[in-house]
C-alpha cells in the first residue's frame, strides 16, 4: 500500500448536484428551487423561528409569570451540615472556601446558611447570608455568624 494508491471507500464520495446549468441538465429552469417566492430568489434567508408565514410556535404558546431580572440566587447550606463538617474536620471557623473544599457548594455560588437541624459545635461561620433561625442556633452554640458583603 502506498500513499498514492489510497482512495475513499466505495460510496463515501459523490458528485455535487450542479444546478442552474440549462434544460439539458435535468435541473434547469428553476434550478430545483420550485417556482417563485422568496426562497426561489438568490440571497434568501429567514429569521430564526420563521415557519413560512404560519404563526410561529413561540408566538402561539401562552406566556405567563414573571422573571425577576435582579433576582439573587443563593445556595442553601443547613446548620446541621456545618455541625457535621466541623465535627469531622475539627474546625473552629467555617468559611465559603471550607464549604467549597467539602463540596457542599460550588465556586461561583452565593451561600446562605439556613437553620434546619441542630448545631453543637462552637464555630465562626462566614457566608453571604443567614436566616434568623440559623443565626440564633449558631449564637446559642457559642459561635458567631459573619456576613460577607
N, C-alpha and C positions, 0 to 999 in steps of 0.2 A: 504494500500500500504506500502510495506516495501522495504528497500534498496536492499535486496537480491532477490526481485521479479522483479526489474527493468530490462528491456531488450530493445534493439534498436527497432525502428519502423519497420514494415514489409517492406522488400525491401531496407532498409537502409544499410545493410551489405551484402557482398557476398564473397565467397571463392576466393582467388587469383589464377590466372592461373598458374599451375605448369607445367613448360616446361622442356624438356630435360630428361624425365623420361621413355624413351623407346617407342617402337612402339605401345604397348598396350594402352598407354595414349591417343592416337589420336593426339598427338602433338610431335611425335618422329621424328627421323631423323634429320631434320634441326631445330627443336625446334621453329617453326613459324618465322624463320628469312629469309626465302627464300633460294635461293641457291647461294653460292659463293660470292665473292666481299667483300670489306672492312666492310660493315655493318653486314655481317654474322659472322665476327670474334669477339672474346672477346676483350674488351678494345677499341672498336671503338669510336672515337669522331671526329666531323668535325669542321672546322673553322667557325666562325660566317660569315654568308652570303654565305656559300657554297651551291650551287644549283645542286649537283650531277654531276659536270663536265660542265654543261651549263654555259655560260658566265654570271657571277652574275650581277644583276641589277645595283649594284654600279659601275661596270665597263662598262656597256652598255650605261649608260646615259652620255651625253656630259658634259664636265667640261668647265667653263668659268669664267672670272672675277678674282679678286684679293682680298684677305682678308689681310689687313694690321695687322700684329701681334702686332705692337706697337701703334695702334690707341688709342687715349684718348677720351672717350665719355663724353660729358657734358650734364647736364640737364638745359634746357633753361628757363630763367625767364625774362619777359619783364619789362621795367621800369614802364609801366602802372600798372602792378600788384604790384610793390613796392610802387608806389604812393598811390594806393588804401589801401594797408596794413598799410602804415604809417599814412594815414588819419583816418582809423578805430581805430587803437591802439595808436594813438598819439605818434609815435616813432621818436626819433632823430637819431637812428642808427639801421640799418638792417644788421644782420649777417646771416650766414648759419643756425645757431640754430633757429633764428627767423623764417626763411623760412620753416624749418622742423616743427616747432611748428604750423605754419599756414597751413601745409600740401601741400605746393607748391612743395617741393622736398622731397625725402626720405633720410634716414640717411646716406647711402653709396654713394650718388650722388656727383659728382663734379659739381659745379654750375657756369653757365656762364650767365651774365646779358646782355640782348640784348636791342637794342634801339627802340623797337616797342611801340608806344604810347607816351603820354606826362607825364612829372613829374613836379609837382609844389612844392612838399614838400622838405624842406632843410634837407636832410638825409645823413648820413655817411654810405655808402654801402660797406660791406666786402664780397667778393666772390673769387672763384678760377680764374675766367677770365671775361673780359669785352670786348664788341665790341666797336669800336671807337665812333659810334653814341651814345651808352649808356653812355660812359664817358663824352662826350660833353653835353648831356642833363642833367646828374646829376650835373656836374660842373656849367652849366648855371643856374640851380635852386639854386645854392649856396651850394651844397653838396660836398661830397668827395667820390672818388672811390678807395678802398683799395684792392690790390690783395693779396690773401693768397698764400704763396709759397708752 
